Amino acid sequence: MSSRLKWYVGVVCVAAVFALAGLVSRIDVSRLDGAVPVIVMFGALLTLGEFFPIPIRHRNQTKDVVVTSTFAFAMVPVVGTGVAVLAHVATSILADAIHRKSPVKATFNAAQCVLALGAGGLVYTLAGGTSGITARGLPAFVLGAVVFAGVNHLLVSTVVALAEGTSIRTGIISDLRLELMSSALLMTLAPVAVVVAENSLFLVPALVSPLAAVYLASKGWAGAEEATERQRRLTEQEQEVVKRLQEADRMKADLLATVTHELRSPLTTILGALQLLELRNHKLSPEQRLEFVRMGLRQGERLQRMIEQLLLAARFERSPKGNGIHTLRVELDASELVRQAAEEAQTRHHERAIVVQANGALPVRAVHDAVSQVLANLVDNACKYSPEGHPVHLSGTRSNGHAVLAVEDSGPGVDPDDRDRIFERFTQLDDSSHRGGGVGLGLFIARELARSQGGDLLVTEPTSTDGARFELRLPLHKVS
């Protein structure tokens, strides 16, 4: 329990001890003559009420309302407040013991009974209430019942709010309307119980019949409401599953169309080059034949890269954390990897200026091929999207215990809303003027490779006004 809850429970229990002592000391023994059957009868009904709470649906939740308040306050005009409180406390402790509640809860519940019923009985007496129920004493009975229900609600709502860590004011107000309605309905039987007890005690159990009818009706209604709510949730879940299946079918169709188109493009070029070589072999010069062969090789390499990407993506799908893919890590200098990536990219992109900035060693534990593949992918993308004559920048820096290997271009950039989407499988942005073919797996594979090394791949704000900046972040390795 929190310290506030402990203090509250302690104060309530101490106050109840003093209140109980005062009530017991004022018990009118003369009123107990012949009152034992009344005490036993009402005590039995109090105990019975603890085990058959009336379920009421409220705010999509079922709230149990016990009927003990009816018979607890009905004892006040018959045997006095002190005896009524003792009977109420005894039945509360007995019920909590049978329900195996903790000693703290049982003690607080007993203290709650003392304070609530004691306050209601005190108001009843001060308002002119006497033994039995008369027309003149009925206002006093109503006023005492209201105080009894109000104090009971205040004590319970406060302890619940403190236990849940919510606002006490909100806890009191949220269920106040339900509490007033349920208490009013139950307390209307209390004066009837008093009148019946004064005239024929053994007719008092007949009052259980309307309460039983309310209990059965409320239980059935609450059960029906819960069944309806469960059915509604199941329907929503089924609709969500159908939507996901439809979306999966749509994505599958789009994927098939995309992959088929992208694989067909290099394959068509290869077949066209071979057919021209076959049909016009004797009419072509050696240089022309060599150019057709080179064209076929380039498109064959492109086709090979696409197939390798599909296979690698499938491996990541089977092993989301990269288990079994580049698992042998060694100590590396990330700055050296940046320089190597720039040199290798320069051989692939002769016309492009590639600027490298890497000062100082950046020790990391990673797989050389995995990091190199990520950097190569990022540099190739940067060269593809940057306008002619604009350089591509590579850098290696430290930040918050990580080596940050950045690749920045001067292209159209990436919209903030797309910075997560571009890492999804088979995703390409809709800017057709900058698409260079592919199945949309490059960045997905790059991020999965980065995460398989304990790092991550992010799109961040570029240092210039234009372009995109990709950062491969790897944890720095502490060299002993």
N, C-alpha and C positions, 0 to 999 in steps of 0.2 A: 504494500500500500504506500501511496505517497504520504509525505509529511502532513499535508493539509487534510487528507482523508483520515489519517490517524488522529489528528487533533479533533476533528469533527466528531468522529465516533466516540472518542474519549469524553468530550464535553457532553454529548447526548447521554452517554451511559451514566456519568456522574450526576447530571441533572435528574435523570430518572430515579437514581437511588434516593436522592433527597425528596423527590416528589412522592415516591412510593412510601417512604417513611412517614411523610406527613399525612398521606391518605390513610394508611393503616392505623395511625394514632387517632384518627377521627371516625373510625368505624363505629356505628351505633349498634352495639351488641343486641339491644332490644329488638331491632328490626330483623335479627336473624332467627327469631323464634318461628319455627315452621317454614323457614325459607330454604331449608336444605333441599327439598325436592325441586324448587325453582332453580337453585344454583346448579344442581346435577343436570336438569333438563336442558337449561341454556348452555351449560358447559359441553354437553354432548353435541348440541347443534353447532356450537363454535368449532369443536374439533372436526365435525363432519364437513363444515364449510371450508376448512383448510385443505381438504383432500379433493374437493370438487369445485375448482375455480371455474368461473364462466369465461370462455374464450371470446374475445371481441376483436374483430379486425379493425385496425387503425393504421393508416399510412402504410399499407402493404405489409403490415406486421400484425401478428396475433398477440394481443395483450390479455393476460389473465387477471380477472377481477374476482377477488374472494368475497363471499357473502357473510363473512364473520362480522362485518361492521353492523349488519342488521341486528344480530342477537347480542353483540357486545354492548351497544348503546342502549338496547332495550332493557338490559339488566339494571341500568342506573336508577330509573324511577322505582324499580321493584325492590332491590336489595341495597342500594346506595352505591356511590362512586367507588369507594374503597374496595368493596367486595367484587364489584364488576371488574375493576382493574386486576385484582388478584386472579380471578377466573380467566380473564383474557390473557394474562401473562402465562398462566399455567398451560393453557391450551396451545399457545404459541410455542412455548418451549417443547411441549410434547410433540407437536407436529414437526418442528425443526429437527428434533432428535430422530424421529422416524424417517424423515427425508435425508438424514445424515448430513445436515449442513454444518459448516465449521462453527466452532465455539464463538468466534467473533461475530459471524452473521446472526447466530441464535441470540447472542447477548444484545446486539443492536436491535433486532426485531422485538425482543422483549421490552427494551427501553423505549422503543417507538410506541408500543402499545400503552405503556405507562403514561408517557407525555401526551399522546393524542387523546386517549380516552379520559385521562385526568383533566386535561384542559376543557374538553367537552362537558364533562360532569360538573366542573367548577362553574362554567358559564350557565349551565342549566340551573344550578343551585342559586347563583347570584341573581338570575333572571326571575326567580320566584317559583322554580319548579319544586314540586312536593312529591310525596310518595304516591305512585299511581299516576294515571293520565286523566286529566279533566279538560273541559273546554277552555278554562282559564289558563291551565298549565301547558296547553299545546304550543303557544308561541315560544315559551321557554325551551320546550323540547326541540322545536325546529332550530332555534338559535344554537343550542348546545350541539345538535347533530351537525350543523354547518361548521362550527368550530372544530369538532372532532374530525370531520372529513378534511378540512383545510389544513390543520396541523399535520395530519397523517400524510397528505400529499406533499406538503412542504418538506417534511423529514425524508421521505422516500426519494423525491426528486433531487434533493441536494446530495444525498449520498451516492445516487446513481451518476449525477453529473461529475462529482469529484472522482469517482472510480473510473469514469470514461475520459476524464480530462477535458470536459466540455464546459461551456458557460452555465453557471448555476441558474441565472435568470432565464436563459433559453430553455433549460431543462424543466423549469417550473411552468413556464408559459406554454410550452409545446403540447403538453398533455392535460392542461388545465380544463379545457372544455370537455374532454372525454371523462376526466375525473369527476367533474361536477355533475355530468349527466348520469354516470353510473352510480355515484353516491346518492343522488336524489332518488333514483329508481329503487335502490336497495333500502334506503332509509324510510321510504313510505310504509314499509312493512313493520318497522320497529314499533310504532305506537299500537299497531294492530296486535303485535305479539304481546305487548304489555297488557292490553285489555283482555286478550284471550287468557293469559296466564293468571290474571286476577279472578277470572270467572271459572275457568275450567282448564287447569294446567295440562291435562292430558290431550287437549285439543291443539296445543302448541305445535306438535309435530306435523299437524295438517298444513301448517304454513310452508312446509318443505315442498309441497306439491307444486305451487306456482313457481318456486325457485327451481325445482327440478325441470319443469317445462321450459323455463327460460334457459337453463343450462343445456338441455338437449337441443333446443332450437338453435342456440348460439353455437354450439359445437358443430352441428350439422352445417350451419351457414358458413362458419369459419373453414370447415373442411372443404366445402364447395368452392369458397373463395380461393383457398390454397390450390385446389385442383385446377381452377380456372387460370390462376397465375402460372402454375407449372405448365399448363397447356400453352399459354401465351408465350412463355419463354422457349418451350420446345419448338413452337411454330416459328419464332424469330430465328432460332438456331438453324432450323431446317432451311429457312429462306436464305440465311447467310451462307450455308453450305452450297445451296443451289447457285447462288451468285458467284461463289468462288469457283465452282465447277465450270460455270459458263465462262468466267474470266479465264480459267485455265485452258478451256477449249479454244477460246479466241486467241490467247497467247501462243498456244500450240500451232494454230493455223498460221498466225503471223510469222512465227519462228520458222515453220516449214517453208513458207513463201520466201522469207528473207534469205535463209540458208541456201535454198535452191537457186535463187537468183544470183547470190554472190559466188557460189561455187561454179555455176554455169558460165559466168563471165570469163574467168581465166581459162576454163576448159574449152570454151568456144574459140578463144584466141589461139590456144595451143593446136587445136584441131585444124583451124584455118591456116596456120603457118605450115603445118605438116602437109596439108592438101596442096598448098601452093608449091611447096618444094617438090611434091610428087608430080604435079601436072606440068610445071614450068621449069623443071630442074635444068634442062639443057639450054633454056633461054635466059637463065639468071647468071649474073656475074658472080664470081667468088665472094665479093663483098656483099651482094644482095643475099646470097645463100647464108652467109655468116650472120647477117642481120636477122633473118627469119629464125635461125637457130637460137640466137640470143633472145629474141622475143619469146620464143617458146620456153626457154630456160627461165626467164624472168617470171612469166605467168605460171610456170610449173612450181617455182619457189613460192610464189604467192599462194597458189593452191595448197602447197604443203604446209605453209604457215597457218592457213585457215583450218585445215584438218587437225593440225597439232593443237590449235587453240580449242577446238571442239572437244578433243580427247582430254586435254588438261582441265577444261571446265567440268567435264563429266567426272574426273577424278576428284576435283574439289567438291562437287555435289555429293559424292559418296563419302568424302572425308572433309566436312566443313572446316575443321581446324587445321587442315593441312597435314594431318598425320600420314606419314609414309611418303611425303613429298618434300624433298630437300631437307631432310631431318638432321644431317650431320653438320653441326655448326662449328666454326673455328674462329679464332681471333683474327680480325681484319681491320685495316685502316680505311674508314669510309671515305676519307679525302682522296686516297689513291684510287678507290673505285670510281669516284666522280671523274677524275682525270682520265682513267681508262675508258670510261663510257664516252667521254667527249672525243677521244682519239678514234675510237671505233666508229662513232657516228660521223666523224669528219670524212672517213673513207667511203661511207654510204651516201653522204650529202656533200659533194665537192663544192657545189655552188653556194653553200650556206656557211655563214660565219658563226662559229660556236665559241662563246666566251666562257671561260672557266674561272671561278673564284673559290679557292679552297686554301685557307691558311691554317696550318697546324693540324696535328694528327687527331683523328676521331676514332678511337678504338671501339669496336663493336664485336659482338659474337653473332655471326650469321653465316649463311651459305653463300659463297662467292657467286655461283651461277644464278641463284634466286635474286640477289640484289642487282646483279648485272642485267638480268632480264627485265626487271622493273624499270631501271634507268634507261635501257635501250628503248623500251616501249614508250616511255615518256618523251625522250628526245625525238624519236621518230614522229610522234604525234605533234610535238612542237614545231618540227620542220614542216610537217604537212599543213598545219593551220596558219603558220606565219607568212605574211606577204613576202614577195621576193625582195631581196636587199636588206631585210631586217634580220639581225642576229638572234640566236637562241642562247639564253644564259643558263649556266649550271653553277651551283654553289654548294658548299658544304660548311655548315656552321653548328654551333652548340646552342641549345635552348632547353632549360629546365630538365637537365639530365639526359637529354636526347641528342643524337646526331641528326640534323635536319639537312637532307639532301634535296635541294630544290631545283626544279626545271621550270623556266619561265619563257613564254613566247610573246609575240606581238600580234597575235591573231585577234579574232572577234571576242575572245573571252568566254566565260561560262556564267550564265545567269545564276544568281544566288538560289533561285528556286530549283535549279537543275543540278546543284552541286552534290547532292546525294544520289539522284536518279542516274547520273552518268556512270556510276559504278555498278549498276544492276546489269544482269546478264542480258545480252542481245539488245542493248539500248544504244541508240545513236541519236544525236540531236538532229533537229529537223532542218538545219541549215545546209541545204543540198549543195550550195556552192563550195562548201569546204569538206564535203564527204569524199573520201578517197577509197571507198570500198571497204569490205570487211564485214564480219558478222556481229560486231558490237560486243566482242568478248575481251578486247585488249585491256581496258581499264578494270574490268571485273577480275581478270586473272592477276593483274598487277597488284590490286588491293589484297586479294587472297594470298598472294606470295608474300606481301609485306606483313600481313598478320601472321602468316606461318613462321615468320622470323621474330615474333614478339613485338612488331612495330605496327605502323598504320600508314595509310596513304590518304592524303587530304587535299582538297582544293581550297586555297586561301586567297586572300586579297593580293593582287599583283603589286609590285613596288612601283610600277608605272601606271599611267592612266588606262592603258589598253592591255589586252592579252590575258592569259590565264597562268596561274602559278600552282604547280603541283608540288607537294612536299612529302617525301618519304622520310618518316620519322622512325629511328631505331634507338633502343635504349643504349646509352653509353656503357661500355664495359670498364669496370675499375681494374686497372692493371696494378697488381701487387708488387 
